[in-house]
């Protein structure tokens, strides 16, 4: 809290009653300094982020492969965004992004592993360019590791193209996106070895109920389709389709100095191709073409 001199306080009080002209010598300068201090705005930070933990009754990765269907998966995450540029031209903003993500399983098939419950650890780094305020392109490097030894390290380059159509469609905005993933050669593979390609078009319409209240509820309905070349889904172009319902409620009772906290929950339905079904049946014994995932979590943005 800002501390004020006794003379400044007296001058402010007298001024409010119309007696500012009867001030002591030097008080005008003090009042001016204190007024500037009161009106000074907090500088915007160039580093923002989000962190939290999600829970799910099974773990399907980003390409709808069921990798863990036993027990509960806890999935902590941390993302940092470093603003490199912001302007009013065609390119509005450029950020450098860093992300960490893990899947920690309550049950495991590797009882002898040192960290047998730490199923997966991912990290990513990339850049996002925002154009004309509503278009964004994010190019990122991803690496997927398994501390428990469940799978070999995988690497990929991801390009995500997104459009915020809220200005055009208002409450009927679809928030479309397209993700393109290119697998990188694993250690020991030839540099020009053909890799898998993954394509994901999707939308995520949303609506917020009770906007004026302290606890508005935002409902989103993400829908996406997973497509690939012949290598990724074992010769099939179609991999899966998914749809779900997610809700988010802010925890308004948490002081704003601790960031913006959200409580989330939701359900996602997957319909997978026969090749994915066969893989899942051989890998985790859960080879069903219809998969249902329930989950929720808590997180904050800052």
C-alpha positions as CSV (number, residue, x, y, z in Angstrom):
1,X,0.0,0.0,0.0
2,X,1.3,3.5,-0.9
3,X,2.3,5.6,2.1
4,X,1.5,9.4,2.1
5,X,2.9,12.3,4.1
6,X,0.7,14.0,6.7
7,X,1.0,17.3,4.7
8,X,-0.1,15.6,1.5
9,X,-3.2,14.0,3.2
10,X,-4.1,17.4,4.8
11,X,-3.7,19.1,1.5
12,X,-5.9,16.6,-0.3
13,X,-8.6,16.9,2.4
14,X,-8.6,20.7,2.4
15,X,-8.6,20.7,-1.3
16,X,-11.8,18.6,-1.3
17,X,-13.5,21.3,0.8
18,X,-12.3,24.1,-1.5
19,X,-9.4,25.3,0.8
20,X,-6.5,24.2,-1.4
21,X,-5.2,27.8,-1.7
22,X,-4.3,27.9,2.0
23,X,-1.7,25.2,1.7
24,X,1.8,25.1,3.2
25,X,4.9,25.9,1.2
26,X,6.0,22.8,-0.8
27,X,2.7,21.0,-0.4
28,X,1.6,21.4,-4.1
29,X,4.7,19.5,-5.2
30,X,4.0,16.7,-2.7
31,X,0.4,16.4,-3.8
32,X,1.4,16.3,-7.4
33,X,3.8,13.5,-6.8
34,X,1.3,11.5,-4.7
35,X,-1.4,12.0,-7.3
36,X,0.8,10.6,-10.0
37,X,1.6,7.6,-7.8
38,X,-2.1,6.9,-7.4
39,X,-2.8,7.2,-11.1
40,X,0.2,5.2,-12.3
41,X,-1.0,2.0,-14.1
42,X,0.7,-1.3,-13.6
43,X,2.9,-2.2,-16.6
44,X,1.7,-5.2,-18.6
45,X,3.8,-8.3,-18.2
46,X,5.5,-9.9,-21.2
47,X,5.3,-13.4,-19.7
48,X,2.0,-15.1,-19.2
49,X,1.1,-18.8,-18.7
50,X,-1.2,-21.4,-17.3
51,X,-0.7,-24.4,-15.1
52,X,-2.9,-27.0,-13.4
53,X,-3.8,-30.7,-13.4
54,X,-6.5,-32.7,-15.1
55,X,-7.9,-36.1,-14.2
56,X,-9.4,-38.8,-16.6
57,X,-10.6,-42.3,-16.3
58,X,-8.5,-43.3,-19.3
59,X,-5.8,-41.8,-21.4
60,X,-6.2,-41.4,-25.2
61,X,-3.3,-39.5,-26.8
62,X,-3.8,-36.7,-29.4
63,X,-4.3,-39.2,-32.1
64,X,-6.9,-41.3,-30.2
65,X,-4.7,-44.2,-29.3
66,X,-5.8,-45.7,-26.0
67,X,-2.5,-45.9,-24.0
68,X,-3.9,-46.4,-20.5
69,X,-7.4,-47.6,-19.6
70,X,-6.8,-48.8,-16.0
71,X,-7.3,-46.7,-12.9
72,X,-7.1,-42.9,-13.1
73,X,-4.7,-40.7,-15.0
74,X,-3.5,-37.4,-13.5
75,X,-2.2,-35.0,-16.1
76,X,-0.3,-32.0,-14.7
77,X,0.7,-29.2,-17.2
78,X,2.6,-25.9,-17.4
79,X,2.7,-23.5,-20.3
80,X,4.6,-20.2,-20.6
81,X,4.2,-17.6,-23.3
82,X,6.8,-14.9,-23.9
83,X,5.6,-11.9,-25.9
84,X,8.2,-11.0,-28.5
85,X,6.3,-8.4,-30.5
86,X,2.9,-6.6,-30.4
87,X,1.7,-4.1,-32.9
88,X,-1.2,-2.9,-35.1
89,X,-0.1,-4.0,-38.5
90,X,-1.0,-7.2,-40.4
91,X,1.0,-9.2,-37.8
92,X,-0.4,-8.2,-34.5
93,X,1.6,-10.4,-32.1
94,X,4.4,-12.9,-31.9
95,X,5.0,-15.2,-28.9
96,X,7.5,-17.8,-28.0
97,X,5.9,-20.8,-26.2
98,X,7.2,-23.5,-23.8
99,X,5.1,-26.4,-22.5
100,X,5.4,-29.3,-20.2
101,X,2.8,-32.1,-19.8
102,X,2.7,-35.5,-18.0
103,X,0.5,-38.5,-17.6
104,X,0.8,-40.2,-14.2
105,X,-1.2,-43.4,-13.9
106,X,-2.7,-44.9,-10.8
107,X,-2.1,-48.4,-12.2
108,X,0.7,-49.6,-14.4
109,X,1.8,-52.6,-16.4
110,X,5.4,-52.0,-15.5
111,X,5.8,-53.0,-11.8
112,X,9.6,-53.1,-12.0
113,X,10.1,-49.7,-13.5
114,X,11.8,-47.1,-11.1
115,X,9.1,-44.5,-12.0
116,X,6.4,-47.0,-13.1
117,X,3.5,-44.6,-12.6
118,X,5.0,-41.8,-14.7
119,X,3.6,-43.1,-18.0
120,X,4.4,-40.1,-20.2
121,X,6.4,-36.8,-20.2
122,X,6.1,-34.4,-23.1
123,X,7.7,-31.0,-23.8
124,X,7.2,-28.6,-26.6
125,X,8.7,-25.3,-27.8
126,X,7.4,-23.1,-30.6
127,X,6.2,-19.7,-31.9
128,X,2.7,-18.3,-32.5
129,X,2.1,-15.5,-35.0
130,X,-1.3,-13.7,-34.7
131,X,-2.5,-11.9,-37.9
132,X,-5.3,-9.5,-38.4
133,X,-6.2,-10.1,-34.7
134,X,-8.2,-13.3,-35.3
135,X,-5.9,-15.6,-37.3
136,X,-3.1,-17.5,-35.7
137,X,-0.4,-19.9,-36.8
138,X,1.6,-21.9,-34.3
139,X,4.7,-24.0,-35.3
140,X,6.0,-26.2,-32.5
141,X,8.5,-29.0,-31.8
142,X,7.1,-31.8,-29.7
143,X,8.9,-34.6,-27.9
144,X,7.1,-37.5,-26.2
145,X,9.0,-39.6,-23.7
146,X,8.0,-42.4,-21.3
147,X,9.9,-42.4,-18.0
148,X,8.2,-45.8,-17.2
149,X,9.5,-47.3,-20.4
150,X,6.1,-47.9,-22.0
151,X,7.1,-46.6,-25.4
152,X,10.1,-45.3,-27.3
153,X,10.8,-41.6,-27.6
154,X,8.7,-39.9,-30.4
155,X,9.3,-36.5,-32.0
156,X,7.2,-34.4,-34.3
157,X,6.7,-30.9,-35.8
158,X,3.2,-29.5,-35.4
159,X,1.5,-26.7,-37.3
160,X,-1.8,-25.4,-35.9
161,X,-3.9,-22.9,-37.9
162,X,-6.8,-21.3,-36.0
163,X,-9.4,-18.6,-36.6
164,X,-11.4,-16.7,-33.9
165,X,-14.7,-16.0,-35.7
166,X,-16.3,-14.4,-32.7
167,X,-16.4,-11.0,-34.3
168,X,-18.2,-12.4,-37.4
169,X,-20.6,-14.9,-35.8
170,X,-20.9,-13.7,-32.2
171,X,-22.5,-16.4,-29.9
172,X,-22.6,-18.8,-32.9
173,X,-18.8,-18.7,-33.4
174,X,-17.3,-22.1,-34.3
175,X,-13.6,-21.4,-33.5
176,X,-12.3,-23.7,-36.3
177,X,-8.7,-25.0,-36.4
178,X,-6.6,-27.4,-38.5
179,X,-3.6,-29.2,-37.0
180,X,-0.9,-30.8,-39.2
181,X,1.7,-33.1,-37.5
182,X,4.8,-34.5,-39.1
183,X,6.6,-37.4,-37.4
184,X,10.4,-36.9,-37.2
185,X,12.8,-39.8,-37.7
186,X,13.6,-41.6,-34.4
187,X,17.3,-41.9,-33.3
188,X,19.0,-44.4,-35.6
189,X,16.6,-44.0,-38.5
190,X,17.7,-42.6,-41.8
191,X,17.4,-38.9,-42.0
192,X,15.1,-39.2,-45.0
193,X,13.0,-42.1,-43.7
194,X,9.3,-41.5,-44.5
195,X,7.3,-40.5,-41.4
196,X,3.7,-40.4,-40.5
197,X,1.5,-37.4,-41.2
198,X,-1.5,-36.5,-39.2
199,X,-4.3,-34.0,-40.1
200,X,-6.9,-32.8,-37.7
201,X,-9.7,-30.4,-38.7
202,X,-12.0,-29.3,-35.8
203,X,-14.3,-26.8,-34.3
204,X,-15.1,-25.8,-30.7
205,X,-18.3,-23.7,-30.4
206,X,-19.0,-22.4,-26.9
207,X,-21.5,-20.4,-24.9
208,X,-21.3,-18.7,-21.5
209,X,-24.3,-18.7,-19.2
210,X,-24.8,-16.1,-16.5
211,X,-22.2,-13.8,-17.9
212,X,-22.9,-11.1,-15.4
213,X,-22.5,-13.3,-12.3
214,X,-19.4,-14.0,-10.3
215,X,-19.5,-17.6,-11.4
216,X,-20.4,-17.8,-15.2
217,X,-20.5,-21.2,-16.7
218,X,-18.9,-21.7,-20.1
219,X,-20.0,-24.7,-22.2
220,X,-17.9,-25.8,-25.2
221,X,-18.6,-28.6,-27.6
222,X,-15.3,-29.6,-29.3
223,X,-15.6,-31.8,-32.4
224,X,-12.7,-33.1,-34.4
225,X,-11.6,-35.7,-37.0
226,X,-8.3,-37.5,-37.1
227,X,-6.9,-38.3,-40.6
228,X,-3.4,-39.6,-41.6
229,X,-1.3,-41.0,-44.4
230,X,-0.8,-44.7,-44.9
231,X,2.0,-45.0,-42.2
232,X,0.3,-43.5,-39.2
233,X,-3.0,-45.4,-39.1
234,X,-1.6,-48.6,-40.7
235,X,-2.8,-47.9,-44.2
236,X,-6.1,-46.1,-43.4
237,X,-6.7,-42.5,-44.0
238,X,-9.5,-42.2,-41.4
239,X,-8.5,-42.6,-37.8
240,X,-11.3,-41.4,-35.6
241,X,-14.0,-38.8,-34.9
242,X,-14.6,-37.3,-31.5
243,X,-17.2,-35.0,-29.9
244,X,-17.7,-33.9,-26.3
245,X,-19.0,-31.4,-23.9
246,X,-16.7,-29.4,-21.6
247,X,-17.7,-26.9,-18.8
248,X,-15.5,-24.3,-17.1
249,X,-16.4,-22.3,-14.0
250,X,-14.1,-19.6,-12.6
251,X,-13.2,-19.7,-8.9
252,X,-14.1,-16.1,-8.2
253,X,-13.4,-16.4,-4.5
254,X,-9.6,-16.7,-5.1
255,X,-8.0,-13.3,-5.0
256,X,-7.0,-12.0,-8.5
257,X,-3.4,-11.6,-7.4
258,X,-3.1,-15.4,-7.5
259,X,-4.3,-15.5,-11.1
260,X,-7.5,-16.6,-12.7
261,X,-8.6,-20.1,-11.4
262,X,-10.9,-22.4,-13.3
263,X,-12.7,-25.6,-12.4
264,X,-13.4,-27.8,-15.4
265,X,-15.2,-31.0,-16.2
266,X,-16.4,-32.9,-19.2
267,X,-17.0,-35.9,-21.4
268,X,-15.6,-37.0,-24.8
269,X,-16.8,-39.7,-27.1
270,X,-14.5,-41.3,-29.7
271,X,-15.3,-43.5,-32.7
272,X,-12.1,-45.1,-33.9
273,X,-11.1,-47.0,-37.1
274,X,-10.8,-50.8,-37.0
275,X,-7.0,-50.6,-37.1
276,X,-7.0,-48.4,-34.0
277,X,-9.4,-50.9,-32.4
278,X,-6.9,-53.7,-33.1
279,X,-4.0,-51.8,-31.8
280,X,-5.8,-50.8,-28.6
281,X,-7.0,-54.4,-28.0
282,X,-3.4,-55.8,-28.4
283,X,-1.8,-52.9,-26.3
284,X,-4.2,-52.4,-23.4
285,X,-6.9,-54.9,-23.9
286,X,-9.5,-52.2,-24.5
287,X,-10.2,-52.6,-28.2
288,X,-13.6,-50.9,-28.7
289,X,-14.6,-48.7,-31.6
290,X,-16.6,-46.5,-29.2
291,X,-14.5,-45.0,-26.4
292,X,-15.9,-42.8,-23.6
293,X,-13.7,-40.6,-21.5
294,X,-14.8,-38.7,-18.4
295,X,-12.6,-36.1,-16.7
296,X,-12.1,-32.8,-14.9
297,X,-9.5,-30.6,-13.4
298,X,-8.4,-27.4,-11.8
299,X,-6.0,-24.8,-13.2
300,X,-5.1,-21.1,-13.4
301,X,-3.9,-18.6,-15.9
302,X,-1.6,-15.7,-15.0
